């Protein structure tokens, strides 16, 4: 964790997007519009690019009027804890608080309200939260990649997650923590395994349907007689076109 007591905006492309930067219990806090990524630096040269910090972000959007609802402007405000980077290059983040407001002209009171949710203990616990989530999600690895319906229902019951019907096991969507809770991610991992089996079954059925049926062999009519040995038993005469005698002619 950072130990600096004074932070200023880091000059760069998003520098003007930073509304405020201050320190809360030794942790830097950045206030800015969502979707932008300004950074701050301390008097010791530390940067929020690297050190754990909080962000308070806001984002406004307007809905089009319909016969069900008038034109409305919503503002979402969110407090996020940003911890260190994973070896994979993804930063560990966790939403600590969020609220949706409608038709707000002054955000200042809500920024102050958001400051009450700057939970330092929870920020420090983010790695542990991720480890717990990973352990929960990894329970899906105990099951085969392809699950029959019965095996899928058994797996869901064993790990304690919601069982979806086959139409919902469609392989669509990307589910990851912390954007979805660990139980939801685990549920969708198992649903993907069920979808893989359904997809494999559908391909096998389609391949089977595309195989032409074996031809029905019709016994040809006898259309000629030759005094030659039968190809099967050696008797004479034989009949065309099979070159076999009457006894060996297929019935």
N, C-alpha and C positions, 0 to 999 in steps of 0.2 A: 504494500500500500504506500501511497505517496505521503511524504511528511512535510511538504511545502505549505506555507500559509498564505501565499499570494500567487494568484494566477491571472494571466492576461491572455487576450485572444492571440492565437497563432496566425500570423499573416499568411494569406493564401487565397485560393479561389473562393472559399466560402466564409471568409473572415467577416464580411458584412452581415451574414446570416445570424451571427451570435448576438442574442439580445442581452445576455447577462452571464457572468461567471462568478461564482463565489465558493466559499469553502464551508462544508457542513461536517463537523466533528472530524476534521482533518481530511475529508474527501472532497475533491473538486466536483462542482455541479455546473453543468452547462444548460442554458435555457435557449432554445431556438426552434424554428419551424421544422416540422417533420419532413423527411426526405432530403434534408441537407446535412452535411457532415463537417461543421466547423470544429476546430480543436483549440485547446488552450495550452499554454506553457507556463511553468513555474519559474520562480527566481533561481532555482537550481538547474534549470534546463530540462526538467521532466516534461513529458507531453502526454496529454490524454489519449494520444494514439496508442500508448503502451500501458499506462497505469490504470487501475480500476477507478471508475468514476460514475457519477449519476448524470442522467440527462432528463430534463423536463421539456417535452416537445408538444407541439400543438399543430393541428391541421384542420382547415375549414373546407367544407364542400356544400354545394347547393343542389337540392333535388328539384327536378322539374315538376311543375304542378300536374296533377291528374284529377280524375273525377272522384278519387278517394281521398286525396290529401292536397293541400295547397303547397305552393312553392315554399321550401323551408331550407334554412341554412343551419348546418350542424357543425359543431366544433368539437373535435376529439382532443383530449389532453391526456398525456401519459407520462408516468415516471418509470424510467428504465434503469436497472443496474447493469453496468458494463464491466465485466471482470477481465481476466487475462485471456490470451489467445491459446487455442488448442494447437497441438502440433499439426493438425490438418489445415490450419490457416483460418479457422472460423473462430470468431470471438464468442466467448460465453456471455450471453445476455439473458436477462430475466425481467419481465414486466412486473413491476411492484404495485402499480396502481394505475387505473385508467377511468375516465369518465367522459360521457357524451353530453354536450350542452347544445341547446338550440337557441338561435337568434340572440347570440351574445355579442355585445359591442365592446365590452371592456373585459379583457382577460386577466387583468392584474389580480382581482380577488381570487381567481381560481388558480393562478400561479402560486399565490400564498397558500392556498389550500393544499396544493400538491406538495409543498415543502414539508408538510406534516407526515408524508409517506416516504421520506428519505431514510430508509431503514439500513443502517450501517451493518448490523448483525446479519441481515438477510443478504446484503451485498457480499460479505465475507463468506457466506454459506453457499454461494452460487456453485463453486466446484463440487461441493457435496451433493447439492440438488441434481446436478448433471450426472454424477456417479450413480445416484439412486435411480434416476430415470433410465440410464443405460442398462443397469442391472435388471430393471423391470422389463424393458423392451427386448433384451437379449433372451428372455424366456422363449421367444418365438423360435430361436435357433435350435431348441430341443426337438422340434418337429420337422418331418420331411418337407422338402420343397413343394411336393404335390400332395394335396389332401383330398380324400374322398369326402362326401358330405358327412358321413358318420364320423370320420376321423376329425374333420373340422369342428363339428359340434362338440366332440369330446375334448379337443384342445381348448376351445373357448371356455368350457366348463372347468377344466383343470386350472387354468390361469385366472379365471374369474373376470372375463370380459364379455361384452355383449356379442351375441351370435347374430350375424347378418344373414338374410336370405340370399340365395344364389344370384338374384338380379343385382343385388348391392355389391356382390363380390366381383367387381368389374375391372379391377386393375387400374382404375383412373385415380388421379390425384397424387400429390406428394405429401406425405405426412411425416413431420419431424418435430422433435422436441427442441425448443420450448414453445413453438408456435401451436402445437397441440400437446395436451397432457400425455404422460407416459402410457396410461391405459388406452387412450385413443390410438396412439401409434402402434401399440402392441396388437390391438384389435385389428387394425388395418394390415399389419404384417401377416397375421393369420389369414385374413380375407384374401390377400394377394396369393397365398399358397393355395387357397381353394380355387381362386380364379385360374391359376396355372393348370390345375387339374382339369377344370372345366374346358379351358382352351385346348388342352391336349386331347380330351375326349371328343371335342367338336372336330378337330383336325382328323382324328382317326375315323370318325363317322363319315366325314366328307370324302376321305380317301377311299373308304370302303364302298361308298356310293358311286364313286367314279370308276370302279373296276367293272369292266363289261362281264356279263354272265357267260359261262362256258357255252360254246355253240352246241346246239342240238344236232346230233349226227343222225342223218337219215340213211336208211339202208337203200343203196342204189338198186335200180331194176336191172335184171339180167338182160343183157342185150347182145349176146353172142356166145357161141360154143366152140371150144377148141379141144382137139384130142392131144392134150398135153398133161403132164403130171400136175396134180394139185400142189400148190406151194406149201400146204399144211400137212397133207397126209399122203400125197403121191398118187391118189386115185385119178382115173380119167372117166369122163371128160371134165374139163373146167369151164367155167362160165365167166364171161366178161361183165364188168370191167375189173373184178376183184381177183381174177385168176385163181379161183378156188372151186372145188367140186360142190355138188349139191349138199352133201353132208356138212361141209365146212362153211357153207353160206350163212351169214349171220341171220338169226331169226328175229 
